[in-house]
Amino acid sequence: MERMNLVWIIADAARAENFSLYGYRRDTSPNLKRIVKHDGGTVFNDAYSVVNATDPSVTSMLSGAYPVTHGIRHHGGHVGEDEIRALELRGIKFLQEYLLKAGYSTVSFDILSRWHRRGFKEYLEILPKSDKVKTGLIEKIARHERIKKVVKTVYRAVMRRAPAHKITVLDAGTVFEMAMERIKMEKGPFFYFIHLWDTHVPYNIPEEYAFEGKGGVPIEEVASSIKSENWKSYLLSSFGGMTTEGVIGLYDGAIRFIDEKLAGFIDFLKDGGIYENTIIIFTADHG
C-alpha cells in the first residue's frame, strides 16, 4: 500500500469565527467551503489552541504535548534557556522526526527556526532576500560559542522590548509557489509543513482583497488605552489613521487571500495526481 503524503498548513493568528466556513458574515473562505462540500473535506468544530502564542502552540501541534509537558511556555525572545533545556531533557519528539525516520521527505516553510527545525530534512525560511542575509550572518557569527552568548543576550534584550516580529514574510501565494516547485522534485512520500503569516499583523495583502470596513473606533483611540509604549507604537505604525472596522476588513481580506492561494495549491495537487494520496490539514496556531 502506497504511503500517504501529509501537508500541514497553518494560517498564523487566524480566528475560526472570521471564516465563512464557520458561518461568518463575509465570504472569506469560499474555497475551503467548496473543498468540504465537494472534495471530501472534514470540518472540526471543537478544536482549540492550547496557548495563545506561536512558539509553544506550534511545538504542541508537532509534538502532541501540552506546554506544561514539552516545556516551551513563552514565545520569541521570552523563551528562556530553561525551557529549551526542558524540551531536550524530556525527550520530546516531533512528528517530522518520526516521519523522517520512516523515509519521508520532510520540508518546512517557516521563519520560527530554532528547535522547530528538528526533524526537517529541509527548513526553508520564507523571508525576503535581505532578511535572509541578515539572519544568515547572525547564524555564522553565533557559531563561535563565546560570541553566541553575546548574540543571544542582545537578541533577547531587543525582543523583550519589541511587541512583535517586524520581519516581512513572503506572502501565501509565493510560499505555495515555493512548495509546488519543491513537490515536483519528490520521488516518495513527503511531509510539508507550511506556515503562512498573511493573517498576522500588519496584514500585508494586495489592496483588492481587503474588505471595506465602515465605522468603528479610530485606532488612535484604541492605542491610547494600551499601557505598553512599544505595542502602542507598533499598532499606530501598522494601522494609524484607520478604524477598528477598517483593520478587521484587512484581516478578513488576508483570510480571503490565503483561501484563494490555497485553492491554487490544491488544483496543482489534483493536476499532478497527488491530491488523492495526500492528507491536507489546514488550521491555525491561535486566534
N, C-alpha and C positions, 0 to 999 in steps of 0.2 A: 504493500500500500504506500502510495506517494505521500510524503510528509507535507503537512500544510505550512504555507508561509504565514507570517504574522506581521502586520503593520499596526503599530500603536501610535495614534495621533493625539497630541494634547494641544488644545487651544488655551493658552495661558490666561488665567483670570476670567474665563468665560462662565457667565451665570446661566444656568439651565432656564430660568424664568424669562430670559430675553431671547429664547429660541422659539420660533413659530412652531417648531416640532412639539413644543410643550404648551402650545396654545397662546403664545404671545401675540399682542395686538398688531405687530408689524410682521411682514413676511420676510423674516430674517434668514430662515433656513429652508427654502423650498426644496433644495436638492436632497437634504437629509430626509425630509418628509417623503420624497419620491423613492429614495433608497429603501426606506422602511416599508412603503406600500407595495413597491413592485420588485424589489431585489432581495427580499427575504431578510431585511434588517430587523433588529430587535431593539426596542427602547426600554431602558431601565428607569423606572420612576422613583425608586428608593435607593439610589446610590449617593453616598455622601463623602465629602472630603474629610480626611482625618485631622487636617490642620489647615489654617489659612495662610500658609507661607510655602513658597515653591520648593525650596531645597528639601525640607522634611517631607513634604507631600509626595514629590517625585520619588524620594527614597523609599517611602512606604509603598507606593504603587509597584515599584520594581522589585521590592523585597518581600512584599506581603506581610510586613510587620508594622505595628504602630510605632510612632516616635519614641514612646517610653521603652520600647523593646530594642529598636535599632540604634537609638542614642542621639540621632540628629533632631534637635528641637528648635533650632533657630535657622535664620536664612542669611546668605551672603556673608558679609564681614562680621556678623554677630555669631557665627558658628565658632565655637571655641575648640581649642586643641583637645580638650577632654571629651567632646562629643565625637570628634573624628576618631580618637583613640578607642572610645567605647564601641564604635561601629566595627573597628578591626578586631578588638579583643572578644567581642561577642560572636565573631564568626559569621556575620550576616552575609548571605549570598544573594546576588541579584539574578533575575530571570535570564538576562543576557549571558551570564556566566554559565548557567546550565545549558542554554541553547548552543553556545559556542562549543562547549564540550561535546554536545550531541551532533556536531558537524554543521551547524547553521552558520551562514554568513551573518554577522551581527554588525549593523551600521546605525549610527546615531547622527541626527542633525539637530544640534542644540548649542547653547552657549554656557551651560552650567559648569561643565568640565569637572575638575577635582575628582572626588570619589565616584561621581556619576560615570566616568569613563570606563570603570572596571567592567570587563567582560565584552566590550565592544571591539571588534576587530578593526573598525574604523570609526573615529569620532570626528565628524566634520562640523566645525564651528561655523554657524551661519551668520558671520559678521562681514560687513563691508571690508574691502581690502585694507584700508587704512587702519581699521581696528584690529584686523588680524595681525598686521605688522607690529602694532603696539603690544598685543598680548604675547606674540611670539618672542619679542625682545625680553619681556618680563620673565618668561619661562627660561630663556637662555641664561639671563642674569641670575635667576634664582637657583640654578643648578649648583652653584657653589654654596655649601652648607652655611658658611658664616654670613654670606650676603642674603641667603634665603630667609634667615631670621629677621633681617632688617626689612626686606621687601614685604614679608608677612605683616610685620608691625605697622609699616606705613599703610599697607592696603587696608588693614582693619581700622586704622585711625580715620582714613578717608571714608570708608564705607559706613562707619558708625555716624558720620556727620551727613551723609547723603541719604535722602529719603528713598531713592530708587536708583536702579542702574540706568544710566542715561546713554549707554551704548546703543547705537542704531542697529537694529537687527534686520536681516533680509526678510522681505515680505513673503507671505504664503505662496504666491504664485512662483516666485524664484526658488523657494525651498522645494516645492513639489517638482519643479523642473529638474533640480539637482537630483532628487530622489529617483525620478523617472530615468534619467541618464544612467544613474548607478545601477538600477534594476536591470537595464539592458545587458549588463555585464555578468549578471548572476547565472550560475550553472546548476545550482542546487537550492535547497530550502534556505530561506532568509528571514531574518527578524529586523525590521526597520523601526526605529524609534524617532518620530518626527515631532519636534516641539515648535509650535507656531506662537509668535508673540504679537500678532496684529491686534489682539484684544487686550493687550497690556498698554497702560499709559505710555506714550501720549496718543495712541490710536492713529498712527501714520498710515492712512489709506488714501487711495485716489478719491478726489472730491465727489465723483459721480456715485460713489457707493454710500455716502453719508445720507442719513435721513434728515429731513427738515425738522428742527426742534423749535416749536413756538412756545413763548412764555418761559416760565421758570425763574429761578433766582440767579442774579448775577454771581459769577464765580468769585468776584472780589468780596462779596458779602459772605460767601461760604468760607473763603480764606481767612476772613477777619476773626472767625471763631476757632481757628486752628492755633494751638499753642506753639507747636514746633515751627521755628522760622524757616528751617530747611524744607519741610513739607509745604509750607505756605508758599515759599518761593518757587518750588517745583510745580505746584498747582497753577500758579499765576503765569509761569513761563510756558506752560503747556496749553492753558485754556483761557488766558487773560482776554477780557472783552466778550467772552461767551456767557451763556446762561447754563443752568443745570440741564435744561431740556436740550440745548444745543450739544452739550457733551454727551448726553445719552444718545442723541442722534448719530454722533460719531461712533460711539461704542456699538450701537446696533448695526451701523454700516460695516464695522470691522467684522462682525459675525457674518454678515451677508457676503463680504469679500472672501472670507475663509470658505464659506459654504460653496461659493462658485468655483473656487480653485480646487476644492476637494472633488467636486463633480468631474472636473477635467482629469484629475488623477485617477479616479475610478474608471472613467472612459478609457484611459490608457491601459489599465489593467485588463479591462474587458477585451480591448482590441488585440492585446498580446496573449490572450488565452490564459491569463494568470488569475483573474478575478475569482473564478470558481474554486480555486485551490488556495485561496487566501482569506485568513481571518482578519478583519479590519476592526480595530477598536478606536472609537472617537470619543474623547472625554475632555475633562479639564482638571487642572491641579487644584483649583479652588475658585470661588466666585469673586 
